[in-house]
Every structure is written in structure tokens, then in C-alpha cells.
Amino acid sequence: MSAGPASGCDAPPVGIDGILRERGQREVFCGLTGIIWLHRKIQDAFFLVVGSRTCAHLLQSAAGVMVFAEPRFGTAIIEEKDLAGLADANEELDRVVTRLLARRPDIRMLFLVGSCPSEVIKLDLSRAAQRLNQRFSDCHVLSYSGSGIETTFTQGEDACLAALVPDLPFTDAHQLMVVGSLPDVVEDQFLRLFADLGIERVVSLPARRSRQMPAVGPNTRYLLAQPFLAETGVALEKRGAVHLPALFPFGAEGTTAWLHAAAQAFGVAEDRFEIVTRPPRERARKALAAHRTALTGKSIFFLPDSQLEVPLARFLAGELGMRLVEVGTPYLHKGHLIDELAALPPGTLISEGQDVEKQLDRVQASRPDLTVCGLGLANPLERTGLSTKWAIELVFSPIHGYEQAGDLAELFARPLNRRDVLRV
Amino acid sequence: MQLTVWTYEGPPHVGAMRVATGMTGLHYVLHAPQGDTYADLLFTMIERRDHRPPVTYTTFQARDLGKDTAELFMTAARDAYERFKPQAMIVGASCTAELIQDDPAGLAETMGLGCPVIPLELPSYSRKENWGASETFYQLVRGLADKTRRPPPAVGEAGPRRPRANLLGPTALGFRHRDDVVEITRLLDQLGIDVHVAAPMGATPADLVRLGEADFNICLYPEIAAQACSWLERTFRQKTVKTVPIGVNATREFVAEVCEAAGVMMPGAVDQGRMGWWSRSVDSTYLTGKRVFIFGDGTHAVAAARVASEELGFKVVGLGCYNREFAREIRAAAEKYGVEPLITDDYLVVEDAIAAAAPELVLGTQMERHIAKRLRLPCAVISAPVHVQDFPARYSPQMGFEGANVLFDTWVHPLVMGLEEHLLTMFRDDFEFSDAAGPSHLGHASAAAHAPAASAEPAPAAETAPAPAPSGRDDQASATKQPSGWTDEALAELGKIPFFVRGKARRNTERYAAEHGVDSITRETLYEAKAHYAR
């Protein structure tokens, strides 16, 4: 299998570390978007964006449709009188929160989520959270920023989880912590595997209810389930927790490596690890084999979106034989991705940041079989005869672990299969 | 601060994008942070556009603030001009950029870009999407229209020419704008009138330059074009046709107004479509007095109320709009139909109003579609904001005589059909034909479409429907309190009343009981109340 930019594409300038860094127009969501899945994960939490009509419109558009009558997120829209100083923004915020909590007494955790406008006018939401915590004893108020000037898409989850860490209770118990919000079905699969491996104490961050958030301490070893949790990792380490570096749990190999890192840290015998992981690993391989014909040898171009790009590229190249034209990522955390980067085919072009016009020029020059991109770009690329995969589906679908490896491959195979099926 | 969950309108710069995306040869440079590019997907996904909106976002970040955001804007504007070579550009700020006060207008002016640059001031913290679209179109028209242009002489060397009109208001992401323009262009052609420029959708900046060459303007969507039309009227003395041709009667009036503005004779026979006959035919008798709740943008809501009332024989039980700019029109119409006008952009208020009005049909936006789904009421969409399913592949205008045909079909389709409704009344105890099953032609997806009415009176419906109740109904039923004071026999009798009036019968009976100090509601009370309110 070959790697690197396809011929015909002007070689873009890369840094000494072989990584292309660009800046210009970014076609990505901001960190507020994470609310769409975070509010489903933490089932008694409400996410209140303090922002503009644009923020509200973004959440509505990214969520696609109004799925829930009264979802557990909303926007406190800053109005002209707040900016003109006619209304004290803090008083206004207190008023909105009071009304909100009166209407939703079931809410136990409230996130005040900062936005671009609230950051620019320097509205201090952490102080507001402190103030509100004194007023409401039944609801824990926290704050983080999901603003586009500071966070890209999945970094919103990172900021949210990092905000949870300082308030986690202390424990010095030996325990494994799985960090990153996963669909419940996947989380339960992992918990069963860890139990079968004999790791007794396993906790998840975030928990599904606000009152069940895990404790943390110096004997906590944590596995990152998502590659975008840089700040959360730092916050956990401040609490004494120790990171278990590993591949991320995508595909049979990634999942095995990820589980193995925990097994080693918790002294699980190799034969036990083999006995526990072999059946699901074999199932995953079987499921992957079904998609190999469709994917092997096909070229793929990742536009930056969720920071999942590097681990997914490693999976697609390593386990399915796809050719990587360019792996774009909004932000490259070299520490957390050290194993992933090493596992990529040598010479793979990795780009960080984005200048969308130039990157689209490279897409058109290389004409990949599949382009992974945001919703704003997919149909325009399809119109030029390219097959695309919506990146956001990779964030919303269960794709981690052995049992989802086949589904993950299928997400990439589907657009190609569809192209072959259609006669229109 | 205003607490908002779902919004009817986006920020004003999204309105500007609707204008820019509808046009060709125009480029929009938007000073905005990362994340504001979400707006692209409205066009590429919801409307399935196969090109990116012609928008360049400067994408400034926290580290740029206080340093070089202005430089960032100028680089983006220069690059955009070089890459796209537009005929004209619009420049402006999104909500965050408005706060950092880089003055894109002033910056662009100093740059000497090779095309006209029209600056936009769209205050994000006080205005919304429709206003933004209207203001953008107005600024474009004002900035580009050549004031020296006039229509050619009515009689040239080749003889008399056809009158010509500008068709103003359609944008990207508009509700059926694509098909309305085709339908109205066809109608005008039948009247012997040419469309000079249709704008903004389908126009180039060069087309806007020659707006003054038309004899008159047609303001198809007042939300977007009213301001531009009034400027054109002042500047070029072009008449404005203001009747919005939604429905048979409005289209007839539109034809009359157009003919007068064009100075042509009213044609003897124009094909007026099937709507009138479909409505007069006997199967439609059952539509009489159907209670309909209408909410949307001001123009579509007022038009829908007229069609519902005059052309379908419905009873308007609620009327409102989310765009405050059209509150006056809504108030006037609401008075005509004897209902309270509802002017709000809070969908929770709209939901409460719909629940209270207990309509048999909801005509609204995609928000009302969701509300109606929750309340299990039939619904048809009549106005933006809309979703992907409201951009059909087929030709489906709202305007003109074909548009009226479409209205008949789409509004009547969600309802139970004529004779079926009577059969439901006759055989309401039939185990496989109960009203809980919903309209037979809508399949299983709509089963229990009328459950709120049914589940409000759970006992009889459940007893007479041994078939497993659709899930969801159970939750509803258990959540509904048994009315205090209702005897079993009265409840059973209530269950025999057709579902579409059952809610009303129940409320009337309870009100009657309360007003007359009746503790226990019996079968007698039910009929006493019926007689009382029948007067």
C-alpha cells in the first residue's frame, strides 16, 4: 500500500516535523456543538449557552431537527440592552437561570457555556457559577467555554469534562477511569470486558447522572476513549491520575491495544487477556472482512473536523488497506497521539488547521475515492463527482470497540457502495 | 437576555447569506469566528445546494483579538476577490465581529478591490434573519441600480413591446421560492408580460444594475423585498404590485393588479386551476368548519388564513406570526376572523396556544410540525423556517393557480377523508376501525394521530380497541388525569363522540358543570351542556 499525497497534487509546504500547518477559513463547528451529545449523556444536566442568536441557530442547525420538546439545552441570548449596559449582564443571567430552574426542577447540574460574544465582552461565567451555586443548593452550577474563538467542535467536550474534574471527589482507591463520553451501549461493553479481565474498580467520566460522577486520586489510572481530551487529561493529572497511553479503541487492533494498556497497568495475566479478548476480536475481524473488498486500495482524504481523523486513518490504513491522501485535523495533540502517529504508514501527509480553499484545491487535484468532510462541503463535493462521508456521523454513531468495528468500516464503505449501486 | 430553545429566525447575517446564495456573481466576506461556517450547511443540506454559499469567513481566533483581526479581514477579502472574481462584494460582521468593531465597511473601502463593495450594517443583537435579508437586498439594489436606466419606449421600431416587470423577493432557503418564481413567470407570460429581472434569487449584480428598465415591480415576498420595492418606486417611479398571489382569489386579484400596472387588458380566460372545483365538489363538504390554527411568517400566515376561510371553508381558530415586523398585518387579519393575534417568537407560547385552541389542522412552519406531532394533530407546512422535506424534488409552488392546487392537496391530505369520517362516527366501536387508528390513507406511521383527543378519554377507547394500542399512547393515557366528577357512563358516552369534537365537548361539559354547580357529570349533563352551547 502506498501513502502520501497522490501525484498531480502540488506538494504543499510542510514543517520540519513533516506536518502541514495552515491557517485561513476553517469549515468546522465550534465547541458548542458538543452539547448535542453531552446533554444526552449526562441525563440530569442542562447546558445553557450564554451567547447570541447565532449560537442558538447553530445548535438548532447542528442538531438537525427539534428532536425533543424541551431539550436540556438552551441559549441565553445577549441583547442590545445587555451590551449597552442598560441591563446588568450578571443580573440578567441570574434571572434567566432562576426562571430556567424553576421550570425544570429535575435539573441537577447546570453548565453555563461561554460563547464567542460572552468571551469578547468578558462575561465571567466561572464567577457567575460560584454565585449561582450559593443560591441553588439542589443544582450544581459549572462553567466552561465552547466558543469558536477558543474551541473547535469536539474541544467543547474536552472543556466540559475538564470543568468537571476539579469538583470530583477524592479517592485513593486503585481504579481505572475511562474518559470521554461514549454511547451507553459501548460503555457497557467496555465495562463488561474490564470486569472479565478482573479489573475490579472501573469508573467512567462523565457518568450518566450528575450525582454519580466518579472520584479521582493518585491511584487512578485513566484511559482516554477519545483523542480530543487534552485539557481533561491535564486536569486529571493535577488530581494525581496517571494516563495510560495507548492506541484509541477503533477497530480490532486499536481496541486490543487500548484494553491491553489497562490490562498491563492492572496486572492482568497475558493468557487471561487472550481468553477474554479473543472472541470479540475474532468477531470484529470477521465483521471487518465483509467491508475489505469495498475499501482496500481506495484512497481517502480527511478534512479537519473532530480530531478523530488520525486514529480513524490509522484504522482504515492498517486494518482495511485504504490509501491515505491527506489526514487533516483541526488540532494535533502529539502527546496523546504518539502511538497513533507511529502506526500511520510512513510518509502520510498530516495537516493541522485549515485553509479550506487551498485544501479543497488539493482534494480536487488528488480526486480521492472518499472524502471525509463537514456537512457544508459534502454536497458541493458530491456534485463534482467525489464520494463523501459526513464527518459528524462519526461523532454521533457508536464506533468504538470490537462490536462496532464492522459498523465503523461500513460507514466508510456505504458511500462507495451507494455510488456503485446507483444508475441515475 | 432572552432564554431561547428553538428559534424561528437565525441572525441577520444568515438573511444576508440567503440573498447572496440565491444570486450568482456576488461574494460575501463575513468577519466571523470559527464555527459560524455552520450556516453553510443550511444551504447545502436543507436545500441540497450543490455549491457552497459564496461566503468567505475570516475565522478569527482568541489569540487574534486585539492584534490583527482587521488585517485578517483584509487578507480574506483580498484572497476572496482574487479567487472568485465576483462582479460585486458585500462585506459585514457576524455577532462576535460586531463587538470587536473592526469596521469591515471602512476597511473594504480603503482596499481598492476591483469590484463594487457594498457594506452591510446588520445589528445582530437587535435584529433577525428576515430583517437581514431585507436590508441586504435593499442595500444591494440601492448600491447597484443605475439611476439613469429607464424602460424603453412602449412602441419601438419593431412595433409595440411587451410590458416588463421585476420579480422581487425570492432567496435561497425560501419556502418554495424556486417554484413560485417559475409559476408566476408563466402566469405573467400568459398575460403578455415579460419578467425583466427576478432577484435576488437567480440574479447577478449586473442584473440589479438594470432594474430601472422595467415598467413595474412585483413584490413577491414582502418580508424580503418591500423595502427595496419602495426605494425603486421612489427612485424610478415604478409601480409596485403588492398582492401576494397565494390562493385562487388572491391570484385573481394579483392578475388584476398586474394588468393595471402593466396597462394591459384583463384577459378573458385564464386557466384558474382545479382548486375551486375541488373545493366545491361534494366530497369536500366534510371540510366545512374544520378548525385550523395558522402560524408562520406574516405574509404566508395572512394568505393561508384567507385561503382556509374563503376557499376551503375552514374555521380559523388561531392566527399568528413570528416576525414582529408584520404584526400589523396579522392583527388586521386576526380581527377579521375573530381570533386573538399571536405575535411571538417563543415556540413554547405557540405550543400552548395550539393546545388551547384544539384545532383539527395546524398550518405552520417546521416548528409547528414538531408541535403538532407532539400533540398528535394533522399538520401541513406553509412557511419558512422549513426543513429538508419541504424542498421537494417535484414542482410544488405555493403561488398562482397551480400553487392553489398544491395548497388544496397538501392541506387536505393530513385529514381523515370525507366518508371515512362519517364511517368512524357510525362504527366507532368497531374493533379494527376505531378512530384511534388514524386516517386509513396515511398508513401506520400516523396511527394514533388523534390520540390526544382519544387518550384524554382513555377508558372507552381502550375498552373498544382490543388491538394492541400503539406505544406512546400508553404514556399519554397514564399521564392524563381522569376528569374529576365524570361518571363512567358519561365517560363512555363522551368516547362515542367523534374524536375531532370530543375535546371541545369535554371542555364545554366541564365548563357547564362548573358554571351550574354540577358535581357529578352524568350522561344527562353531557347532553344538557350540548344543548346549552348549541344555542
Boltz contact constraints between the chains, C-beta under 6 A:
constraints:
  - contact:
      token1: [A, 25]
      token2: [B, 57]
      max_distance: 6.0
  - contact:
      token1: [A, 25]
      token2: [B, 59]
      max_distance: 6.0
  - contact:
      token1: [A, 26]
      token2: [B, 34]
      max_distance: 6.0
  - contact:
      token1: [A, 26]
      token2: [B, 59]
      max_distance: 6.0
  - contact:
      token1: [A, 27]
      token2: [B, 37]
      max_distance: 6.0
  - contact:
      token1: [A, 29]
      token2: [B, 35]
      max_distance: 6.0
  - contact:
      token1: [A, 29]
      token2: [B, 38]
      max_distance: 6.0
  - contact:
      token1: [A, 30]
      token2: [B, 34]
      max_distance: 6.0
  - contact:
      token1: [A, 30]
      token2: [B, 35]
      max_distance: 6.0
  - contact:
      token1: [A, 52]
      token2: [B, 95]
      max_distance: 6.0
  - contact:
      token1: [A, 52]
      token2: [B, 124]
      max_distance: 6.0
  - contact:
      token1: [A, 53]
      token2: [B, 11]
      max_distance: 6.0
  - contact:
      token1: [A, 54]
      token2: [B, 11]
      max_distance: 6.0
  - contact:
      token1: [A, 54]
      token2: [B, 95]
      max_distance: 6.0
  - contact:
      token1: [A, 56]
      token2: [B, 4]
      max_distance: 6.0
  - contact:
      token1: [A, 56]
      token2: [B, 7]
      max_distance: 6.0
  - contact:
      token1: [A, 57]
      token2: [B, 7]
      max_distance: 6.0
  - contact:
      token1: [A, 57]
      token2: [B, 10]
      max_distance: 6.0
  - contact:
      token1: [A, 58]
      token2: [B, 38]
      max_distance: 6.0
  - contact:
      token1: [A, 60]
      token2: [B, 6]
      max_distance: 6.0
  - contact:
      token1: [A, 61]
      token2: [B, 38]
      max_distance: 6.0
  - contact:
      token1: [A, 61]
      token2: [B, 42]
      max_distance: 6.0
  - contact:
      token1: [A, 66]
      token2: [B, 6]
      max_distance: 6.0
  - contact:
      token1: [A, 66]
      token2: [B, 370]
      max_distance: 6.0
  - contact:
      token1: [A, 69]
      token2: [B, 374]
      max_distance: 6.0
  - contact:
      token1: [A, 74]
      token2: [B, 3]
      max_distance: 6.0
  - contact:
      token1: [A, 74]
      token2: [B, 5]
      max_distance: 6.0
  - contact:
      token1: [A, 75]
      token2: [B, 4]
      max_distance: 6.0
  - contact:
      token1: [A, 76]
      token2: [B, 1]
      max_distance: 6.0
  - contact:
      token1: [A, 76]
      token2: [B, 3]
      max_distance: 6.0
  - contact:
      token1: [A, 77]
      token2: [B, 2]
      max_distance: 6.0
  - contact:
      token1: [A, 77]
      token2: [B, 4]
      max_distance: 6.0
  - contact:
      token1: [A, 79]
      token2: [B, 125]
      max_distance: 6.0
  - contact:
      token1: [A, 80]
      token2: [B, 125]
      max_distance: 6.0
  - contact:
      token1: [A, 80]
      token2: [B, 126]
      max_distance: 6.0
  - contact:
      token1: [A, 82]
      token2: [B, 1]
      max_distance: 6.0
  - contact:
      token1: [A, 83]
      token2: [B, 125]
      max_distance: 6.0
  - contact:
      token1: [A, 92]
      token2: [B, 1]
      max_distance: 6.0
  - contact:
      token1: [A, 96]
      token2: [B, 1]
      max_distance: 6.0
  - contact:
      token1: [A, 96]
      token2: [B, 3]
      max_distance: 6.0
  - contact:
      token1: [A, 116]
      token2: [B, 33]
      max_distance: 6.0
  - contact:
      token1: [A, 116]
      token2: [B, 96]
      max_distance: 6.0
  - contact:
      token1: [A, 117]
      token2: [B, 95]
      max_distance: 6.0
  - contact:
      token1: [A, 117]
      token2: [B, 96]
      max_distance: 6.0
  - contact:
      token1: [A, 120]
      token2: [B, 96]
      max_distance: 6.0
  - contact:
      token1: [A, 120]
      token2: [B, 99]
      max_distance: 6.0
  - contact:
      token1: [A, 148]
      token2: [B, 33]
      max_distance: 6.0
  - contact:
      token1: [A, 148]
      token2: [B, 34]
      max_distance: 6.0
  - contact:
      token1: [A, 148]
      token2: [B, 35]
      max_distance: 6.0
  - contact:
      token1: [A, 149]
      token2: [B, 33]
      max_distance: 6.0
  - contact:
      token1: [A, 149]
      token2: [B, 61]
      max_distance: 6.0
  - contact:
      token1: [A, 149]
      token2: [B, 62]
      max_distance: 6.0
  - contact:
      token1: [A, 150]
      token2: [B, 62]
      max_distance: 6.0
  - contact:
      token1: [A, 375]
      token2: [B, 41]
      max_distance: 6.0
  - contact:
      token1: [A, 375]
      token2: [B, 45]
      max_distance: 6.0
  - contact:
      token1: [A, 376]
      token2: [B, 37]
      max_distance: 6.0
  - contact:
      token1: [A, 376]
      token2: [B, 40]
      max_distance: 6.0
  - contact:
      token1: [A, 376]
      token2: [B, 41]
      max_distance: 6.0
  - contact:
      token1: [A, 376]
      token2: [B, 44]
      max_distance: 6.0
  - contact:
      token1: [A, 379]
      token2: [B, 44]
      max_distance: 6.0
  - contact:
      token1: [A, 379]
      token2: [B, 50]
      max_distance: 6.0
  - contact:
      token1: [A, 380]
      token2: [B, 50]
      max_distance: 6.0
  - contact:
      token1: [A, 380]
      token2: [B, 51]
      max_distance: 6.0
  - contact:
      token1: [A, 380]
      token2: [B, 52]
      max_distance: 6.0
  - contact:
      token1: [A, 383]
      token2: [B, 50]
      max_distance: 6.0
